[in-house]
Amino acid sequence: MDLSVKSPENIKHMVDSISEKLRMLNIGAIKAEAFDEEMYEDLKYLYDMVMRKDSFSPSEMQAIAEELGTLRKQA
């Protein structure tokens, strides 16, 4: 998978991977469709950071969840 290409499929992969890695309980609340390609680079940066780490403190998990919230499309 070439994550350098902005696509809905890559956004879905990154969001799903972040959710799985963090073992987020409410994965359904974070849907790939809620992210715009305009925020792709920020999402990719967050994805890369999450994938590099083996574990997260509760405060890191909270910060990542908050960052995902800020990257979502504003309705």
Backbone as JSON Lines, residues from 0, in Angstrom:
{"i":0,"aa":"M","n":[0.84,-1.17,0.0],"ca":[0.0,0.0,0.0],"c":[0.89,1.24,0.0]}
{"i":1,"aa":"D","n":[0.66,2.13,-0.93],"ca":[1.45,3.35,-1.06],"c":[0.73,4.49,-0.36]}
{"i":2,"aa":"L","n":[1.14,4.77,0.87],"ca":[0.47,5.8,1.65],"c":[0.87,7.21,1.25]}
{"i":3,"aa":"S","n":[1.76,7.34,0.28],"ca":[2.1,8.67,-0.21],"c":[1.02,9.21,-1.13]}
{"i":4,"aa":"V","n":[0.1,8.34,-1.54],"ca":[-1.0,8.73,-2.42],"c":[-2.23,9.05,-1.58]}
{"i":5,"aa":"K","n":[-2.78,10.24,-1.78],"ca":[-3.99,10.64,-1.05],"c":[-5.18,9.93,-1.68]}
{"i":6,"aa":"S","n":[-5.83,9.07,-0.89],"ca":[-7.01,8.37,-1.39],"c":[-7.89,7.97,-0.21]}
{"i":7,"aa":"P","n":[-9.19,7.81,-0.48],"ca":[-10.08,7.36,0.58],"c":[-9.67,6.0,1.16]}
{"i":8,"aa":"E","n":[-9.13,5.13,0.31],"ca":[-8.7,3.81,0.78],"c":[-7.54,3.93,1.77]}
{"i":9,"aa":"N","n":[-6.6,4.82,1.47],"ca":[-5.46,5.02,2.37],"c":[-5.89,5.66,3.67]}
{"i":10,"aa":"I","n":[-6.83,6.6,3.6],"ca":[-7.36,7.22,4.82],"c":[-8.0,6.14,5.68]}
{"i":11,"aa":"K","n":[-8.81,5.28,5.06],"ca":[-9.47,4.2,5.81],"c":[-8.43,3.29,6.45]}
{"i":12,"aa":"H","n":[-7.41,2.93,5.7],"ca":[-6.36,2.06,6.24],"c":[-5.68,2.7,7.46]}
{"i":13,"aa":"M","n":[-5.34,3.97,7.35],"ca":[-4.64,4.64,8.45],"c":[-5.53,4.77,9.68]}
{"i":14,"aa":"V","n":[-6.79,5.16,9.49],"ca":[-7.7,5.32,10.62],"c":[-7.96,3.97,11.28]}
{"i":15,"aa":"D","n":[-8.19,2.94,10.48],"ca":[-8.42,1.6,11.03],"c":[-7.18,1.1,11.79]}
{"i":16,"aa":"S","n":[-6.0,1.33,11.23],"ca":[-4.77,0.88,11.87],"c":[-4.52,1.6,13.2]}
{"i":17,"aa":"I","n":[-4.77,2.91,13.21],"ca":[-4.6,3.67,14.45],"c":[-5.57,3.15,15.51]}
{"i":18,"aa":"S","n":[-6.82,2.97,15.12],"ca":[-7.84,2.48,16.06],"c":[-7.47,1.11,16.61]}
{"i":19,"aa":"E","n":[-7.0,0.24,15.73],"ca":[-6.63,-1.12,16.15],"c":[-5.4,-1.08,17.07]}
{"i":20,"aa":"K","n":[-4.4,-0.3,16.71],"ca":[-3.17,-0.24,17.51],"c":[-3.44,0.31,18.9]}
{"i":21,"aa":"L","n":[-4.36,1.28,18.98],"ca":[-4.68,1.87,20.28],"c":[-5.73,1.06,21.03]}
{"i":22,"aa":"R","n":[-6.27,0.05,20.36],"ca":[-7.34,-0.77,20.95],"c":[-8.46,0.11,21.47]}
{"i":23,"aa":"M","n":[-8.87,1.04,20.64],"ca":[-9.93,1.97,21.04],"c":[-11.24,1.2,21.16]}
{"i":24,"aa":"L","n":[-11.92,1.43,22.25],"ca":[-13.15,0.7,22.53],"c":[-14.27,1.1,21.58]}
{"i":25,"aa":"N","n":[-14.32,2.37,21.23],"ca":[-15.4,2.86,20.39],"c":[-14.89,3.13,18.98]}
{"i":26,"aa":"I","n":[-14.42,2.08,18.34],"ca":[-13.84,2.22,17.0],"c":[-14.88,2.76,16.02]}
{"i":27,"aa":"G","n":[-16.14,2.39,16.21],"ca":[-17.19,2.86,15.31],"c":[-17.35,4.36,15.3]}
{"i":28,"aa":"A","n":[-16.91,5.03,16.36],"ca":[-17.03,6.48,16.43],"c":[-16.03,7.17,15.52]}
{"i":29,"aa":"I","n":[-14.99,6.46,15.13],"ca":[-13.98,7.04,14.26],"c":[-14.09,6.36,12.9]}
{"i":30,"aa":"K","n":[-14.77,7.01,12.01],"ca":[-14.96,6.45,10.67],"c":[-14.07,7.17,9.68]}
{"i":31,"aa":"A","n":[-13.5,6.43,8.76],"ca":[-12.6,7.02,7.77],"c":[-13.31,8.08,6.94]}
{"i":32,"aa":"E","n":[-14.61,7.93,6.73],"ca":[-15.37,8.89,5.93],"c":[-15.4,10.27,6.58]}
{"i":33,"aa":"A","n":[-15.1,10.33,7.86],"ca":[-15.13,11.6,8.58],"c":[-13.88,12.43,8.35]}
{"i":34,"aa":"F","n":[-12.92,11.9,7.59],"ca":[-11.67,12.6,7.35],"c":[-11.58,13.05,5.9]}
{"i":35,"aa":"D","n":[-11.15,14.27,5.73],"ca":[-11.04,14.88,4.42],"c":[-9.61,14.73,3.91]}
{"i":36,"aa":"E","n":[-9.45,14.64,2.61],"ca":[-8.11,14.53,2.03],"c":[-7.28,15.79,2.29]}
{"i":37,"aa":"E","n":[-7.9,16.89,2.63],"ca":[-7.16,18.11,2.97],"c":[-6.28,17.89,4.2]}
{"i":38,"aa":"M","n":[-6.7,17.0,5.09],"ca":[-5.96,16.72,6.32],"c":[-5.09,15.48,6.18]}
{"i":39,"aa":"Y","n":[-4.89,15.02,4.96],"ca":[-4.17,13.77,4.73],"c":[-2.76,13.77,5.33]}
{"i":40,"aa":"E","n":[-2.02,14.85,5.11],"ca":[-0.64,14.9,5.6],"c":[-0.59,14.84,7.12]}
{"i":41,"aa":"D","n":[-1.52,15.52,7.79],"ca":[-1.58,15.48,9.26],"c":[-1.94,14.09,9.75]}
{"i":42,"aa":"L","n":[-2.9,13.46,9.08],"ca":[-3.29,12.1,9.45],"c":[-2.14,11.13,9.22]}
{"i":43,"aa":"K","n":[-1.42,11.3,8.13],"ca":[-0.28,10.44,7.82],"c":[0.81,10.59,8.89]}
{"i":44,"aa":"Y","n":[1.07,11.82,9.32],"ca":[2.05,12.07,10.37],"c":[1.64,11.35,11.66]}
{"i":45,"aa":"L","n":[0.36,11.48,12.03],"ca":[-0.15,10.82,13.23],"c":[-0.04,9.3,13.1]}
{"i":46,"aa":"Y","n":[-0.42,8.79,11.94],"ca":[-0.33,7.35,11.66],"c":[1.11,6.86,11.83]}
{"i":47,"aa":"D","n":[2.06,7.57,11.23],"ca":[3.47,7.16,11.32],"c":[3.94,7.14,12.76]}
{"i":48,"aa":"M","n":[3.55,8.14,13.53],"ca":[3.95,8.22,14.93],"c":[3.36,7.05,15.74]}
{"i":49,"aa":"V","n":[2.09,6.77,15.51],"ca":[1.42,5.67,16.24],"c":[2.04,4.32,15.87]}
{"i":50,"aa":"M","n":[2.34,4.11,14.61],"ca":[2.87,2.83,14.17],"c":[4.3,2.6,14.69]}
{"i":51,"aa":"R","n":[5.05,3.65,14.97],"ca":[6.42,3.5,15.47],"c":[6.48,3.04,16.92]}
{"i":52,"aa":"K","n":[5.46,3.35,17.7],"ca":[5.49,3.04,19.14],"c":[4.87,1.68,19.43]}
{"i":53,"aa":"D","n":[5.39,1.04,20.47],"ca":[4.85,-0.27,20.87],"c":[3.72,-0.14,21.88]}
{"i":54,"aa":"S","n":[3.79,0.88,22.71],"ca":[2.75,1.05,23.73],"c":[2.53,2.54,23.99]}
{"i":55,"aa":"F","n":[1.4,2.83,24.62],"ca":[1.01,4.21,24.86],"c":[0.51,4.38,26.28]}
{"i":56,"aa":"S","n":[0.84,5.5,26.87],"ca":[0.3,5.82,28.19],"c":[-1.13,6.3,28.0]}
{"i":57,"aa":"P","n":[-1.93,6.28,29.07],"ca":[-3.3,6.79,28.94],"c":[-3.34,8.24,28.44]}
{"i":58,"aa":"S","n":[-2.4,9.06,28.88],"ca":[-2.41,10.46,28.43],"c":[-2.04,10.57,26.95]}
{"i":59,"aa":"E","n":[-1.15,9.7,26.47],"ca":[-0.82,9.68,25.03],"c":[-2.03,9.24,24.21]}
{"i":60,"aa":"M","n":[-2.72,8.23,24.71],"ca":[-3.91,7.76,23.99],"c":[-4.96,8.86,23.91]}
{"i":61,"aa":"Q","n":[-5.14,9.57,25.01],"ca":[-6.1,10.68,25.04],"c":[-5.69,11.76,24.04]}
{"i":62,"aa":"A","n":[-4.41,12.09,24.0],"ca":[-3.93,13.12,23.07],"c":[-4.12,12.69,21.62]}
{"i":63,"aa":"I","n":[-3.88,11.43,21.33],"ca":[-4.07,10.92,19.96],"c":[-5.54,10.97,19.59]}
{"i":64,"aa":"A","n":[-6.41,10.56,20.5],"ca":[-7.86,10.6,20.24],"c":[-8.3,12.05,20.0]}
{"i":65,"aa":"E","n":[-7.78,12.98,20.79],"ca":[-8.13,14.39,20.59],"c":[-7.63,14.9,19.25]}
{"i":66,"aa":"E","n":[-6.44,14.49,18.86],"ca":[-5.9,14.91,17.57],"c":[-6.75,14.36,16.42]}
{"i":67,"aa":"L","n":[-7.16,13.1,16.54],"ca":[-8.06,12.54,15.52],"c":[-9.34,13.36,15.44]}
{"i":68,"aa":"G","n":[-9.83,13.78,16.58],"ca":[-11.04,14.61,16.61],"c":[-10.85,15.94,15.89]}
{"i":69,"aa":"T","n":[-9.68,16.53,16.03],"ca":[-9.45,17.82,15.36],"c":[-9.24,17.65,13.86]}
{"i":70,"aa":"L","n":[-8.82,16.47,13.44],"ca":[-8.6,16.24,12.01],"c":[-9.88,15.89,11.26]}
{"i":71,"aa":"R","n":[-10.92,15.58,11.99],"ca":[-12.19,15.21,11.34],"c":[-12.79,16.39,10.6]}
{"i":72,"aa":"K","n":[-13.57,16.09,9.58],"ca":[-14.28,17.14,8.83],"c":[-15.22,17.85,9.79]}
{"i":73,"aa":"Q","n":[-15.29,19.14,9.62],"ca":[-16.24,19.92,10.41],"c":[-17.54,19.99,9.64]}
{"i":74,"aa":"A","n":[-18.61,19.55,10.28],"ca":[-19.92,19.52,9.6],"c":[-20.52,20.9,9.5]}
